[in-house]
Amino acid sequence: MRITQPIAGKVVVITGAARGIGAALAEHLAAQGARVALLGLEPEQLAAVAARCGRNADWFECDVTDPTALEAAVAAVQARFRGVDVLVANAGIAMGSPLRLADAEAYDRVIEVNLLGSVRTLRAFLPLLIRSQGYYLQIASLAALSPTPMITAYGASKAGVEAFALGVRTELAGYGVDGGVAYLSFTDTDMGRAVGRSGGNVPLHNLDSAIHRLATGIERRSPYVYGQGYIRLLRPLRGLLPGLVHRLGRKPAARFEAALTQAGPGASSSPIGPGGRADTRARKEPTS
């Protein structure tokens, strides 16, 4: 059994912290005495989350796909908190569309944010994690374990971050840095509700329960963290899931594609949820 290391007093950096999993995790850890640095794209949302977290929290606007912005964020976090003990790579977006209808730029952006954004985030903060012999938690998804028709960019990115995090975990072990992957299914967040609606009102899992599991995983520096307990049972069955999804998913996928086609241009490439829309706005707004 892994020894639990209390989070109180630790500096935790969380990306995608303006809302959803990132915001809820920041508030939970802050309530346990952690010092939290919130990274994201929505200044007003970030400021509100930081205010709820209390005086040991601060926020930094940052696009995780931009190495220059990440470098500035690392410097700002270092100046404010004098180090980093835990890094949670949570920033992510999604879109629902078959590949045939998806706008290429929007499709590729999902992979850039979710996968390359995670790689760039760890690369930027790695010197501070090595210095503290800290812990890196990559937020993945049930989509890393199973094929994901109609959200294939999201599924590919989450499978990618799983492979990345588990591989780099071995690389960093000699430096005293531990790493882990967190798997979540449909959870009651802005993105979860939007995805659930697009999938036909899929039931959502309780957010507080998922956050408690994530926080416990961080304190234990666990290699695998399950936002919902049943996902643990699916990992050994992942070899069976492609055939099952293919058999059961063809007709629903065809219906979904037909509905998008009928909805007209643009419907198939819209980001899912307010976080995705914030990323789109950030890329369109001129830099000063």
ChimeraX commands (.cxc) that place a marker at each C-alpha (Angstrom):
marker #1 position 0.00,0.00,0.00 radius 0.5
marker #1 position 1.26,3.46,-0.88 radius 0.5
marker #1 position 1.97,5.84,1.97 radius 0.5
marker #1 position -0.29,8.88,1.95 radius 0.5
marker #1 position 1.58,12.19,1.93 radius 0.5
marker #1 position -0.70,14.99,3.17 radius 0.5
marker #1 position -1.20,17.76,0.64 radius 0.5
marker #1 position -1.16,20.57,3.19 radius 0.5
marker #1 position 1.57,23.06,2.42 radius 0.5
marker #1 position 2.36,21.55,-0.98 radius 0.5
marker #1 position 2.37,23.70,-4.12 radius 0.5
marker #1 position 0.03,22.26,-6.75 radius 0.5
marker #1 position -0.10,23.56,-10.33 radius 0.5
marker #1 position -3.32,22.72,-12.21 radius 0.5
marker #1 position -3.87,23.48,-15.89 radius 0.5
marker #1 position -7.37,23.96,-17.28 radius 0.5
marker #1 position -8.29,25.33,-13.86 radius 0.5
marker #1 position -10.90,27.90,-14.87 radius 0.5
marker #1 position -13.78,25.44,-14.61 radius 0.5
marker #1 position -14.74,21.78,-14.39 radius 0.5
marker #1 position -12.36,19.18,-13.00 radius 0.5
marker #1 position -9.50,21.66,-12.70 radius 0.5
marker #1 position -11.46,24.25,-10.71 radius 0.5
marker #1 position -13.11,21.69,-8.44 radius 0.5
marker #1 position -9.81,19.94,-7.73 radius 0.5
marker #1 position -8.13,23.26,-6.94 radius 0.5
marker #1 position -10.84,24.18,-4.45 radius 0.5
marker #1 position -10.74,20.74,-2.82 radius 0.5
marker #1 position -6.95,20.74,-2.44 radius 0.5
marker #1 position -6.91,24.33,-1.19 radius 0.5
marker #1 position -9.43,23.36,1.49 radius 0.5
marker #1 position -6.94,20.67,2.55 radius 0.5
marker #1 position -4.20,23.27,2.96 radius 0.5
marker #1 position -2.50,23.09,-0.44 radius 0.5
marker #1 position -1.11,26.17,-2.17 radius 0.5
marker #1 position -2.57,26.18,-5.66 radius 0.5
marker #1 position -1.48,27.79,-8.92 radius 0.5
marker #1 position -4.26,27.92,-11.50 radius 0.5
marker #1 position -3.46,28.02,-15.22 radius 0.5
marker #1 position -6.01,28.59,-17.96 radius 0.5
marker #1 position -7.44,30.85,-20.63 radius 0.5
marker #1 position -10.33,32.62,-18.89 radius 0.5
marker #1 position -9.06,35.38,-16.58 radius 0.5
marker #1 position -12.37,36.16,-14.91 radius 0.5
marker #1 position -13.12,32.50,-14.25 radius 0.5
marker #1 position -9.59,31.87,-12.98 radius 0.5
marker #1 position -9.78,34.86,-10.64 radius 0.5
marker #1 position -13.11,33.64,-9.25 radius 0.5
marker #1 position -11.73,30.15,-8.62 radius 0.5
marker #1 position -8.62,31.57,-6.97 radius 0.5
marker #1 position -10.79,33.74,-4.72 radius 0.5
marker #1 position -12.74,30.67,-3.62 radius 0.5
marker #1 position -9.47,28.86,-2.92 radius 0.5
marker #1 position -8.28,31.59,-0.55 radius 0.5
marker #1 position -5.08,33.51,0.08 radius 0.5
marker #1 position -2.77,30.60,-0.79 radius 0.5
marker #1 position -3.96,30.55,-4.40 radius 0.5
marker #1 position -3.03,32.53,-7.50 radius 0.5
marker #1 position -3.88,32.34,-11.19 radius 0.5
marker #1 position -1.93,32.77,-14.41 radius 0.5
marker #1 position -3.37,33.09,-17.89 radius 0.5
marker #1 position -1.67,30.57,-20.13 radius 0.5
marker #1 position -2.22,28.64,-23.35 radius 0.5
marker #1 position -0.62,25.23,-22.73 radius 0.5
marker #1 position 0.23,24.84,-26.41 radius 0.5
marker #1 position 2.38,27.99,-26.38 radius 0.5
marker #1 position 5.92,27.28,-25.09 radius 0.5
marker #1 position 6.59,31.00,-24.56 radius 0.5
marker #1 position 3.43,31.41,-22.47 radius 0.5
marker #1 position 4.34,28.31,-20.48 radius 0.5
marker #1 position 7.83,29.64,-19.84 radius 0.5
marker #1 position 6.31,32.85,-18.48 radius 0.5
marker #1 position 3.88,30.88,-16.33 radius 0.5
marker #1 position 6.70,28.79,-14.85 radius 0.5
marker #1 position 8.62,31.95,-13.94 radius 0.5
marker #1 position 5.52,33.51,-12.38 radius 0.5
marker #1 position 4.69,30.39,-10.37 radius 0.5
marker #1 position 8.28,30.14,-9.19 radius 0.5
marker #1 position 8.28,33.79,-8.11 radius 0.5
marker #1 position 4.97,33.42,-6.26 radius 0.5
marker #1 position 5.36,30.00,-4.66 radius 0.5
marker #1 position 9.12,29.26,-4.76 radius 0.5
marker #1 position 8.65,25.82,-6.24 radius 0.5
marker #1 position 6.22,23.15,-7.40 radius 0.5
marker #1 position 5.42,19.86,-5.67 radius 0.5
marker #1 position 2.56,18.55,-7.83 radius 0.5
marker #1 position 1.66,19.18,-11.46 radius 0.5
marker #1 position -1.81,18.22,-12.70 radius 0.5
marker #1 position -2.03,18.33,-16.51 radius 0.5
marker #1 position -5.77,18.72,-16.91 radius 0.5
marker #1 position -6.30,21.22,-19.75 radius 0.5
marker #1 position -8.37,19.71,-22.53 radius 0.5
marker #1 position -11.03,20.36,-25.15 radius 0.5
marker #1 position -13.31,18.18,-27.26 radius 0.5
marker #1 position -15.42,18.23,-30.38 radius 0.5
marker #1 position -17.96,15.74,-31.64 radius 0.5
marker #1 position -17.83,14.90,-35.32 radius 0.5
marker #1 position -17.01,12.10,-37.73 radius 0.5
marker #1 position -13.64,12.61,-39.39 radius 0.5
marker #1 position -15.32,12.98,-42.80 radius 0.5
marker #1 position -17.22,16.12,-41.73 radius 0.5
marker #1 position -14.79,17.66,-39.27 radius 0.5
marker #1 position -12.96,20.88,-40.01 radius 0.5
marker #1 position -9.28,19.89,-40.18 radius 0.5
marker #1 position -8.04,22.81,-38.06 radius 0.5
marker #1 position -10.62,22.25,-35.32 radius 0.5
marker #1 position -9.94,18.50,-35.30 radius 0.5
marker #1 position -6.18,18.95,-35.06 radius 0.5
marker #1 position -6.57,21.58,-32.33 radius 0.5
marker #1 position -8.09,18.98,-29.98 radius 0.5
marker #1 position -4.98,16.84,-30.33 radius 0.5
marker #1 position -2.69,19.84,-29.99 radius 0.5
marker #1 position -4.29,21.03,-26.74 radius 0.5
marker #1 position -4.85,17.67,-25.11 radius 0.5
marker #1 position -1.71,15.81,-26.13 radius 0.5
marker #1 position 0.95,18.33,-27.13 radius 0.5
marker #1 position -0.29,20.76,-24.48 radius 0.5
marker #1 position 0.31,18.10,-21.83 radius 0.5
marker #1 position 3.76,17.30,-23.20 radius 0.5
marker #1 position 4.73,20.97,-23.27 radius 0.5
marker #1 position 3.34,21.57,-19.79 radius 0.5
marker #1 position 5.41,18.79,-18.23 radius 0.5
marker #1 position 8.50,19.83,-20.19 radius 0.5
marker #1 position 8.17,23.39,-18.87 radius 0.5
marker #1 position 7.61,22.48,-15.23 radius 0.5
marker #1 position 9.93,19.48,-15.12 radius 0.5
marker #1 position 12.96,21.25,-13.61 radius 0.5
marker #1 position 10.84,22.38,-10.66 radius 0.5
marker #1 position 9.35,18.90,-10.22 radius 0.5
marker #1 position 12.80,17.31,-10.25 radius 0.5
marker #1 position 14.01,19.83,-7.69 radius 0.5
marker #1 position 11.16,18.91,-5.32 radius 0.5
marker #1 position 11.05,15.21,-6.27 radius 0.5
marker #1 position 7.41,15.88,-6.97 radius 0.5
marker #1 position 4.44,14.17,-8.57 radius 0.5
marker #1 position 2.92,14.56,-12.02 radius 0.5
marker #1 position -0.70,13.55,-12.63 radius 0.5
marker #1 position -1.98,13.38,-16.19 radius 0.5
marker #1 position -5.74,13.63,-16.56 radius 0.5
marker #1 position -6.77,11.11,-19.22 radius 0.5
marker #1 position -10.18,9.54,-19.75 radius 0.5
marker #1 position -12.09,6.34,-20.20 radius 0.5
marker #1 position -11.55,7.25,-23.87 radius 0.5
marker #1 position -7.91,6.19,-23.45 radius 0.5
marker #1 position -9.08,2.61,-22.91 radius 0.5
marker #1 position -11.78,2.28,-25.54 radius 0.5
marker #1 position -12.39,3.39,-29.15 radius 0.5
marker #1 position -14.37,6.63,-29.36 radius 0.5
marker #1 position -16.34,7.00,-32.61 radius 0.5
marker #1 position -17.52,10.54,-33.29 radius 0.5
marker #1 position -14.97,12.01,-30.86 radius 0.5
marker #1 position -11.91,10.34,-32.36 radius 0.5
marker #1 position -9.62,13.38,-31.93 radius 0.5
marker #1 position -10.42,13.41,-28.23 radius 0.5
marker #1 position -9.96,9.65,-27.94 radius 0.5
marker #1 position -6.67,9.71,-29.81 radius 0.5
marker #1 position -5.38,12.53,-27.63 radius 0.5
marker #1 position -6.34,10.78,-24.40 radius 0.5
marker #1 position -4.78,7.49,-25.51 radius 0.5
marker #1 position -1.72,9.54,-26.37 radius 0.5
marker #1 position -1.43,11.24,-22.99 radius 0.5
marker #1 position -1.85,7.89,-21.26 radius 0.5
marker #1 position 1.05,6.42,-23.25 radius 0.5
marker #1 position 3.12,9.56,-22.71 radius 0.5
marker #1 position 2.55,9.74,-18.96 radius 0.5
marker #1 position 3.20,6.06,-18.31 radius 0.5
marker #1 position 6.35,6.16,-20.42 radius 0.5
marker #1 position 7.77,9.31,-18.87 radius 0.5
marker #1 position 6.95,7.94,-15.39 radius 0.5
marker #1 position 9.71,5.38,-15.89 radius 0.5
marker #1 position 12.12,8.00,-17.21 radius 0.5
marker #1 position 11.61,10.22,-14.16 radius 0.5
marker #1 position 11.72,7.56,-11.46 radius 0.5
marker #1 position 15.48,7.90,-11.09 radius 0.5
marker #1 position 15.02,11.58,-10.23 radius 0.5
marker #1 position 12.56,10.83,-7.45 radius 0.5
marker #1 position 9.61,12.14,-9.48 radius 0.5
marker #1 position 6.48,9.97,-9.50 radius 0.5
marker #1 position 3.87,10.04,-12.24 radius 0.5
marker #1 position 0.32,8.83,-12.68 radius 0.5
marker #1 position -2.64,8.76,-15.03 radius 0.5
marker #1 position -6.21,9.59,-14.01 radius 0.5
marker #1 position -9.14,8.05,-15.87 radius 0.5
marker #1 position -12.59,9.64,-15.75 radius 0.5
marker #1 position -15.85,8.85,-17.48 radius 0.5
marker #1 position -18.81,11.21,-18.02 radius 0.5
marker #1 position -18.57,13.53,-15.02 radius 0.5
marker #1 position -20.88,16.37,-14.02 radius 0.5
marker #1 position -18.89,19.32,-15.39 radius 0.5
marker #1 position -19.54,21.88,-18.14 radius 0.5
marker #1 position -17.84,19.64,-20.69 radius 0.5
marker #1 position -19.40,16.48,-19.28 radius 0.5
marker #1 position -22.90,17.93,-19.53 radius 0.5
marker #1 position -22.29,19.13,-23.09 radius 0.5
marker #1 position -20.90,15.76,-24.17 radius 0.5
marker #1 position -23.72,13.99,-22.38 radius 0.5
marker #1 position -26.33,16.01,-24.23 radius 0.5
marker #1 position -24.69,15.39,-27.59 radius 0.5
marker #1 position -24.66,11.67,-26.82 radius 0.5
marker #1 position -28.36,11.54,-25.98 radius 0.5
marker #1 position -28.42,12.72,-22.36 radius 0.5
marker #1 position -25.85,10.25,-21.02 radius 0.5
marker #1 position -26.06,9.96,-17.19 radius 0.5
marker #1 position -23.27,11.87,-15.45 radius 0.5
marker #1 position -21.16,10.77,-12.51 radius 0.5
marker #1 position -20.93,12.82,-9.33 radius 0.5
marker #1 position -18.20,15.47,-9.49 radius 0.5
marker #1 position -17.41,15.54,-5.76 radius 0.5
marker #1 position -16.80,11.80,-5.69 radius 0.5
marker #1 position -14.45,12.00,-8.66 radius 0.5
marker #1 position -12.53,14.91,-7.12 radius 0.5
marker #1 position -12.12,13.02,-3.84 radius 0.5
marker #1 position -10.63,10.10,-5.75 radius 0.5
marker #1 position -8.25,12.38,-7.64 radius 0.5
marker #1 position -7.12,14.10,-4.44 radius 0.5
marker #1 position -6.51,10.76,-2.74 radius 0.5
marker #1 position -4.47,9.62,-5.75 radius 0.5
marker #1 position -2.35,12.76,-5.54 radius 0.5
marker #1 position -1.66,12.27,-1.84 radius 0.5
marker #1 position -0.66,8.66,-2.51 radius 0.5
marker #1 position 1.34,9.59,-5.64 radius 0.5
marker #1 position -0.52,6.77,-7.37 radius 0.5
marker #1 position 0.40,5.51,-10.86 radius 0.5
marker #1 position -3.29,4.91,-11.67 radius 0.5
marker #1 position -6.20,7.01,-10.39 radius 0.5
marker #1 position -9.83,6.20,-11.20 radius 0.5
marker #1 position -12.41,8.97,-11.06 radius 0.5
marker #1 position -15.06,6.25,-11.08 radius 0.5
marker #1 position -14.31,2.89,-9.51 radius 0.5
marker #1 position -15.69,0.75,-12.31 radius 0.5
marker #1 position -13.02,2.01,-14.73 radius 0.5
marker #1 position -10.46,-0.05,-12.81 radius 0.5
marker #1 position -12.34,-3.17,-13.96 radius 0.5
marker #1 position -12.18,-2.11,-17.62 radius 0.5
marker #1 position -8.41,-1.78,-17.87 radius 0.5
marker #1 position -7.82,-5.58,-18.05 radius 0.5
marker #1 position -10.62,-5.82,-20.64 radius 0.5
marker #1 position -9.31,-3.14,-23.00 radius 0.5
marker #1 position -8.37,-5.73,-25.62 radius 0.5
marker #1 position -12.04,-6.72,-25.95 radius 0.5
marker #1 position -13.43,-3.19,-26.21 radius 0.5
marker #1 position -12.60,-2.37,-29.87 radius 0.5
marker #1 position -14.65,-5.27,-31.20 radius 0.5
marker #1 position -17.53,-4.54,-28.83 radius 0.5
marker #1 position -17.63,-0.84,-29.68 radius 0.5
marker #1 position -17.47,-1.61,-33.40 radius 0.5
marker #1 position -20.33,-4.08,-33.17 radius 0.5
marker #1 position -22.60,-1.90,-31.05 radius 0.5
marker #1 position -21.60,1.55,-32.28 radius 0.5
marker #1 position -22.05,1.43,-36.05 radius 0.5
marker #1 position -25.74,2.30,-36.15 radius 0.5
marker #1 position -25.58,5.09,-33.52 radius 0.5
marker #1 position -22.56,6.55,-35.35 radius 0.5
marker #1 position -24.45,6.57,-38.64 radius 0.5
marker #1 position -27.43,8.29,-37.00 radius 0.5
marker #1 position -25.16,10.89,-35.41 radius 0.5
marker #1 position -23.44,11.64,-38.72 radius 0.5
marker #1 position -26.79,11.98,-40.49 radius 0.5
marker #1 position -27.99,14.46,-37.86 radius 0.5
marker #1 position -24.84,16.56,-38.23 radius 0.5
marker #1 position -25.15,16.54,-42.00 radius 0.5
marker #1 position -28.73,17.76,-41.73 radius 0.5
marker #1 position -27.72,20.49,-39.26 radius 0.5
marker #1 position -25.54,22.08,-41.93 radius 0.5
marker #1 position -22.00,23.52,-42.15 radius 0.5
marker #1 position -20.32,24.36,-38.87 radius 0.5
marker #1 position -22.34,22.03,-36.69 radius 0.5
marker #1 position -19.81,19.23,-37.04 radius 0.5
marker #1 position -16.79,21.24,-35.91 radius 0.5
marker #1 position -18.02,23.26,-32.95 radius 0.5
marker #1 position -16.08,22.85,-29.70 radius 0.5
marker #1 position -17.92,21.08,-26.91 radius 0.5
marker #1 position -18.59,23.18,-23.82 radius 0.5
marker #1 position -17.45,26.63,-22.68 radius 0.5
marker #1 position -13.82,25.57,-22.23 radius 0.5
marker #1 position -13.55,24.69,-25.91 radius 0.5
marker #1 position -15.20,27.94,-26.89 radius 0.5
marker #1 position -12.71,29.83,-24.70 radius 0.5
marker #1 position -9.85,28.19,-26.57 radius 0.5
marker #1 position -11.38,29.22,-29.90 radius 0.5
marker #1 position -11.80,32.82,-28.71 radius 0.5
marker #1 position -8.24,32.97,-27.39 radius 0.5
marker #1 position -6.83,31.95,-30.76 radius 0.5
marker #1 position -8.96,34.47,-32.66 radius 0.5
marker #1 position -8.28,37.47,-30.41 radius 0.5
marker #1 position -5.32,39.60,-31.47 radius 0.5
marker #1 position -2.38,39.61,-29.10 radius 0.5
marker #1 position -1.31,42.94,-27.65 radius 0.5
marker link #1:1,2 radius 0.2
marker link #1:2,3 radius 0.2
marker link #1:3,4 radius 0.2
marker link #1:4,5 radius 0.2
marker link #1:5,6 radius 0.2
marker link #1:6,7 radius 0.2
marker link #1:7,8 radius 0.2
marker link #1:8,9 radius 0.2
marker link #1:9,10 radius 0.2
marker link #1:10,11 radius 0.2
marker link #1:11,12 radius 0.2
marker link #1:12,13 radius 0.2
marker link #1:13,14 radius 0.2
marker link #1:14,15 radius 0.2
marker link #1:15,16 radius 0.2
marker link #1:16,17 radius 0.2
marker link #1:17,18 radius 0.2
marker link #1:18,19 radius 0.2
marker link #1:19,20 radius 0.2
marker link #1:20,21 radius 0.2
marker link #1:21,22 radius 0.2
marker link #1:22,23 radius 0.2
marker link #1:23,24 radius 0.2
marker link #1:24,25 radius 0.2
marker link #1:25,26 radius 0.2
marker link #1:26,27 radius 0.2
marker link #1:27,28 radius 0.2
marker link #1:28,29 radius 0.2
marker link #1:29,30 radius 0.2
marker link #1:30,31 radius 0.2
marker link #1:31,32 radius 0.2
marker link #1:32,33 radius 0.2
marker link #1:33,34 radius 0.2
marker link #1:34,35 radius 0.2
marker link #1:35,36 radius 0.2
marker link #1:36,37 radius 0.2
marker link #1:37,38 radius 0.2
marker link #1:38,39 radius 0.2
marker link #1:39,40 radius 0.2
marker link #1:40,41 radius 0.2
marker link #1:41,42 radius 0.2
marker link #1:42,43 radius 0.2
marker link #1:43,44 radius 0.2
marker link #1:44,45 radius 0.2
marker link #1:45,46 radius 0.2
marker link #1:46,47 radius 0.2
marker link #1:47,48 radius 0.2
marker link #1:48,49 radius 0.2
marker link #1:49,50 radius 0.2
marker link #1:50,51 radius 0.2
marker link #1:51,52 radius 0.2
marker link #1:52,53 radius 0.2
marker link #1:53,54 radius 0.2
marker link #1:54,55 radius 0.2
marker link #1:55,56 radius 0.2
marker link #1:56,57 radius 0.2
marker link #1:57,58 radius 0.2
marker link #1:58,59 radius 0.2
marker link #1:59,60 radius 0.2
marker link #1:60,61 radius 0.2
marker link #1:61,62 radius 0.2
marker link #1:62,63 radius 0.2
marker link #1:63,64 radius 0.2
marker link #1:64,65 radius 0.2
marker link #1:65,66 radius 0.2
marker link #1:66,67 radius 0.2
marker link #1:67,68 radius 0.2
marker link #1:68,69 radius 0.2
marker link #1:69,70 radius 0.2
marker link #1:70,71 radius 0.2
marker link #1:71,72 radius 0.2
marker link #1:72,73 radius 0.2
marker link #1:73,74 radius 0.2
marker link #1:74,75 radius 0.2
marker link #1:75,76 radius 0.2
marker link #1:76,77 radius 0.2
marker link #1:77,78 radius 0.2
marker link #1:78,79 radius 0.2
marker link #1:79,80 radius 0.2
marker link #1:80,81 radius 0.2
marker link #1:81,82 radius 0.2
marker link #1:82,83 radius 0.2
marker link #1:83,84 radius 0.2
marker link #1:84,85 radius 0.2
marker link #1:85,86 radius 0.2
marker link #1:86,87 radius 0.2
marker link #1:87,88 radius 0.2
marker link #1:88,89 radius 0.2
marker link #1:89,90 radius 0.2
marker link #1:90,91 radius 0.2
marker link #1:91,92 radius 0.2
marker link #1:92,93 radius 0.2
marker link #1:93,94 radius 0.2
marker link #1:94,95 radius 0.2
marker link #1:95,96 radius 0.2
marker link #1:96,97 radius 0.2
marker link #1:97,98 radius 0.2
marker link #1:98,99 radius 0.2
marker link #1:99,100 radius 0.2
marker link #1:100,101 radius 0.2
marker link #1:101,102 radius 0.2
marker link #1:102,103 radius 0.2
marker link #1:103,104 radius 0.2
marker link #1:104,105 radius 0.2
marker link #1:105,106 radius 0.2
marker link #1:106,107 radius 0.2
marker link #1:107,108 radius 0.2
marker link #1:108,109 radius 0.2
marker link #1:109,110 radius 0.2
marker link #1:110,111 radius 0.2
marker link #1:111,112 radius 0.2
marker link #1:112,113 radius 0.2
marker link #1:113,114 radius 0.2
marker link #1:114,115 radius 0.2
marker link #1:115,116 radius 0.2
marker link #1:116,117 radius 0.2
marker link #1:117,118 radius 0.2
marker link #1:118,119 radius 0.2
marker link #1:119,120 radius 0.2
marker link #1:120,121 radius 0.2
marker link #1:121,122 radius 0.2
marker link #1:122,123 radius 0.2
marker link #1:123,124 radius 0.2
marker link #1:124,125 radius 0.2
marker link #1:125,126 radius 0.2
marker link #1:126,127 radius 0.2
marker link #1:127,128 radius 0.2
marker link #1:128,129 radius 0.2
marker link #1:129,130 radius 0.2
marker link #1:130,131 radius 0.2
marker link #1:131,132 radius 0.2
marker link #1:132,133 radius 0.2
marker link #1:133,134 radius 0.2
marker link #1:134,135 radius 0.2
marker link #1:135,136 radius 0.2
marker link #1:136,137 radius 0.2
marker link #1:137,138 radius 0.2
marker link #1:138,139 radius 0.2
marker link #1:139,140 radius 0.2
marker link #1:140,141 radius 0.2
marker link #1:141,142 radius 0.2
marker link #1:142,143 radius 0.2
marker link #1:143,144 radius 0.2
marker link #1:144,145 radius 0.2
marker link #1:145,146 radius 0.2
marker link #1:146,147 radius 0.2
marker link #1:147,148 radius 0.2
marker link #1:148,149 radius 0.2
marker link #1:149,150 radius 0.2
marker link #1:150,151 radius 0.2
marker link #1:151,152 radius 0.2
marker link #1:152,153 radius 0.2
marker link #1:153,154 radius 0.2
marker link #1:154,155 radius 0.2
marker link #1:155,156 radius 0.2
marker link #1:156,157 radius 0.2
marker link #1:157,158 radius 0.2
marker link #1:158,159 radius 0.2
marker link #1:159,160 radius 0.2
marker link #1:160,161 radius 0.2
marker link #1:161,162 radius 0.2
marker link #1:162,163 radius 0.2
marker link #1:163,164 radius 0.2
marker link #1:164,165 radius 0.2
marker link #1:165,166 radius 0.2
marker link #1:166,167 radius 0.2
marker link #1:167,168 radius 0.2
marker link #1:168,169 radius 0.2
marker link #1:169,170 radius 0.2
marker link #1:170,171 radius 0.2
marker link #1:171,172 radius 0.2
marker link #1:172,173 radius 0.2
marker link #1:173,174 radius 0.2
marker link #1:174,175 radius 0.2
marker link #1:175,176 radius 0.2
marker link #1:176,177 radius 0.2
marker link #1:177,178 radius 0.2
marker link #1:178,179 radius 0.2
marker link #1:179,180 radius 0.2
marker link #1:180,181 radius 0.2
marker link #1:181,182 radius 0.2
marker link #1:182,183 radius 0.2
marker link #1:183,184 radius 0.2
marker link #1:184,185 radius 0.2
marker link #1:185,186 radius 0.2
marker link #1:186,187 radius 0.2
marker link #1:187,188 radius 0.2
marker link #1:188,189 radius 0.2
marker link #1:189,190 radius 0.2
marker link #1:190,191 radius 0.2
marker link #1:191,192 radius 0.2
marker link #1:192,193 radius 0.2
marker link #1:193,194 radius 0.2
marker link #1:194,195 radius 0.2
marker link #1:195,196 radius 0.2
marker link #1:196,197 radius 0.2
marker link #1:197,198 radius 0.2
marker link #1:198,199 radius 0.2
marker link #1:199,200 radius 0.2
marker link #1:200,201 radius 0.2
marker link #1:201,202 radius 0.2
marker link #1:202,203 radius 0.2
marker link #1:203,204 radius 0.2
marker link #1:204,205 radius 0.2
marker link #1:205,206 radius 0.2
marker link #1:206,207 radius 0.2
marker link #1:207,208 radius 0.2
marker link #1:208,209 radius 0.2
marker link #1:209,210 radius 0.2
marker link #1:210,211 radius 0.2
marker link #1:211,212 radius 0.2
marker link #1:212,213 radius 0.2
marker link #1:213,214 radius 0.2
marker link #1:214,215 radius 0.2
marker link #1:215,216 radius 0.2
marker link #1:216,217 radius 0.2
marker link #1:217,218 radius 0.2
marker link #1:218,219 radius 0.2
marker link #1:219,220 radius 0.2
marker link #1:220,221 radius 0.2
marker link #1:221,222 radius 0.2
marker link #1:222,223 radius 0.2
marker link #1:223,224 radius 0.2
marker link #1:224,225 radius 0.2
marker link #1:225,226 radius 0.2
marker link #1:226,227 radius 0.2
marker link #1:227,228 radius 0.2
marker link #1:228,229 radius 0.2
marker link #1:229,230 radius 0.2
marker link #1:230,231 radius 0.2
marker link #1:231,232 radius 0.2
marker link #1:232,233 radius 0.2
marker link #1:233,234 radius 0.2
marker link #1:234,235 radius 0.2
marker link #1:235,236 radius 0.2
marker link #1:236,237 radius 0.2
marker link #1:237,238 radius 0.2
marker link #1:238,239 radius 0.2
marker link #1:239,240 radius 0.2
marker link #1:240,241 radius 0.2
marker link #1:241,242 radius 0.2
marker link #1:242,243 radius 0.2
marker link #1:243,244 radius 0.2
marker link #1:244,245 radius 0.2
marker link #1:245,246 radius 0.2
marker link #1:246,247 radius 0.2
marker link #1:247,248 radius 0.2
marker link #1:248,249 radius 0.2
marker link #1:249,250 radius 0.2
marker link #1:250,251 radius 0.2
marker link #1:251,252 radius 0.2
marker link #1:252,253 radius 0.2
marker link #1:253,254 radius 0.2
marker link #1:254,255 radius 0.2
marker link #1:255,256 radius 0.2
marker link #1:256,257 radius 0.2
marker link #1:257,258 radius 0.2
marker link #1:258,259 radius 0.2
marker link #1:259,260 radius 0.2
marker link #1:260,261 radius 0.2
marker link #1:261,262 radius 0.2
marker link #1:262,263 radius 0.2
marker link #1:263,264 radius 0.2
marker link #1:264,265 radius 0.2
marker link #1:265,266 radius 0.2
marker link #1:266,267 radius 0.2
marker link #1:267,268 radius 0.2
marker link #1:268,269 radius 0.2
marker link #1:269,270 radius 0.2
marker link #1:270,271 radius 0.2
marker link #1:271,272 radius 0.2
marker link #1:272,273 radius 0.2
marker link #1:273,274 radius 0.2
marker link #1:274,275 radius 0.2
marker link #1:275,276 radius 0.2
marker link #1:276,277 radius 0.2
marker link #1:277,278 radius 0.2
marker link #1:278,279 radius 0.2
marker link #1:279,280 radius 0.2
marker link #1:280,281 radius 0.2
marker link #1:281,282 radius 0.2
marker link #1:282,283 radius 0.2
marker link #1:283,284 radius 0.2
marker link #1:284,285 radius 0.2
marker link #1:285,286 radius 0.2
marker link #1:286,287 radius 0.2
marker link #1:287,288 radius 0.2
view
